[in-house]
Amino acid sequence: MNAESDERKKEAAAPAASGSAAGDGRTADGKPEERELGSRAPAYIRSSRVLLVSWQVGIFVVGLAVVAAGAAMLVLPGPGWLVIFGGMAIWATEFVWAQLVLRWTKRKVTEAAQRALDPKVRRRNIILTTLGLVIIAVLVGVYVWKFGIVMPWKIDQ
């Protein structure tokens, strides 16, 4: 293909060779191996430049549609960020920049999860959640005491 993709293949082959002999997807130091960067298109598509470019255009259009739907869901009801990352995952099947963005995002989410597991942070979060639930319960109780419960429908018994 081009010199850049050849270099990526050489770089990806080097860490794979240094991996554990068990083939369990981990390197010698116990960290998970990262997948090779670049296109995951089938070999027969990669064999023809026209097929590869049309494949990449198709992947880009589908990923763009999913990302646009996710962006719309940020202001409309729906799981906006989840759909946006789904679109990025679609792009990551073909584009190195999207793979790098997803790796960075995964690293940041993992770091945030590790910070959230800190006992002090967990204790603070539990206290704040409990306090918030108590405040909401008190407000609902005051509203029911003052105005009562009126159902929006009529039930004749």
CORQUIGI-V113439 format. One record per pair of residues at least 24 apart in sequence whose ideal C-beta (glycine too) atoms are under 6 Angstrom apart, sorted by the first residue. I is the first residue (numbers start at 1). J is the second residue. D is the distance in Angstrom with one decimal. If there is no record, write none. Layout:
BEGIN
I:J:D, I:J:D
END
This chain:
BEGIN
5:38:5.7, 8:37:5.2, 8:38:5.3, 12:36:3.8, 37:96:4.9, 37:99:5.4, 39:94:5.2, 40:93:4.9, 56:94:5.1, 59:94:4.5, 62:90:5.8, 63:87:4.8, 63:90:4.0, 63:91:4.0, 66:90:5.9
END
